[in-house]
Amino acid sequence: MIIATDADVDGMHIRLLLLTFFLQFYPELVRKGHLYILQTPLFRVRNKKETRYCYSEREKQDAIGALGAKPEITRFKGLGEISPDEFGAFIGEEIRLERVMLHPGEAIKEVLQYYMGKNTQERRDFIVDNLVIEPVDLAGEEIGASA
């Protein structure tokens, strides 16, 4: 089973809700390692000969360097912006999946309590401590990004 959501805050919320669903109603699916999260590209970098899908700013910069002068760069805002043909291009041999794992001995009830319980401040602190912020300009482009 593969969960595919946008790589933004709304997509992460939907992902958490789906993870909660699988943990609550299909725990053995998760315990046996049959649940995955699809990593979707943030950028498409292409010239007339080659297209590269990039999952980070670093990969985008590497693709720009490899493809030469002035490649076309597209920043994907979500899965809805990716055509079915393009979607098929990055779910083939190059697919990037993260297996959802439970640590041995980890109780599903405790996991659900942490992510869906009343410990709002603890979850907020975790998110703030682990948040990665990419500065953007007023047009929504990443600062320092080449286009």
N, C-alpha and C positions, 0 to 999 in steps of 0.2 A: 504494500500500500504506500503510495507516495502523496504527500501533502505539497501542493504548489500554491503559494500566496505571493502577493506583492512584497517587495523588500522594503516597505515603509512601515510606519507606526500602525496604520490600519491593518496591513497585511500581517504584522506580528501579532496583533490582537486576535485576528481570525485564526492564525496558526495556534495560538494558545488555547482558544476555544476548541479547535479540532483535536489538539493533543489531549485536552481534558476529556473530550468525548471518547477517544480511543482508550485512554487510561481507565475510564469509568466503566465502559461497556464491553471493551475488547482487550482486557489486560494481558491475556496470553499472547496476543498478536504483538504487543510491545515487548513483553518479556522474552519472546523468541527471536526478537530482532527483525521483525517483518514490517516495521513502520519507518519510513524515510521522509526527509524533508528535501525538496528540490531546491537547489541554489539556482537562482535565475540571474542572468547577466544584467549588469548596470549600464553597460555601454556596448555599442557596436562600432567598430572601427574598420573602415574598408576603403580600398582603392578599386580600380577597375579589374584587378586580377584576384584579389583575396579579401575575405571578410573574417574578422576576428571578434569573438564575443569576449568581453572583459568583465570580471567580477569584482574588480577593485580599481582604485585610482592607479596603483602601481602597474597592474596588467594593462591598463589603458595607455599609460606612458610607454611601456615596452612595445605595445602594438604600434603606436605612432612612430616610434623609432624604427621598427622593423619594416613598416609599410612605406616609409619615405615621405616625400614632400606633400604636405597638405592632404592627408586622407580625410574622408568624410567621417565625422564623429556624431553618433546619436546617443543621447542619454535617455534610457528607458525609464519612464515614470511608473510603469506597472505592466502586468501581463497583458492588459487590454491593448497596449500599444505594439505588441509583438504579433505579427501575422502568423497564421497556422504553419506556413512554410518555414518561417524563421524559427518558430517553436520547435519544429521537427529537426532543425539543424543543430540545436544544442541539447537535445535529449537522446541523441544517438550514442556513439562510442565515447564522446566527450562529456557525457552527462555527469553532473556533480551532485551527488546525493550525500546527505548526512544521516546516518542511522540513529534513530531515537533509542537510547539505551537507558536501562535502569541499572544502577549499581547493585551487585549481589547483596541480598538482604534488605534492600530498600523497599519499604512498604508503600504501596500505591496510595493508601489512605493518607499517609504523611505527605507525599508529593502533592496530592490534590489539595490538602489542607494548606500547604505553603502557597501554591499558586492561585487558589480560589477561596482561601479562608479570609478571616477577618484581620489578618496581620498586615494591614495596608501600609503602615509606616515601614515595617521591615522590608516589604517588597519594593516600596518607593526608594528606600536607601540603597538596596541592591541595584536597582535600575540606574540611579544617579551615579553610583560608584563605578558602574560598568558601561556607561553610555559613551559612545564615540560620536563626536560632533564634527561634521564636515562644513566649514564655512562656505556660504554661497553669496553671490552678489544679488542685486535687486531683480535680475532677470532669471534667477534660479540656477545659474551656472556656478559650478564649484570655483572658488577663488584659486587662481594659479593653474587652472586647467587650460590646456591648449585646445583650440577648436579650429 
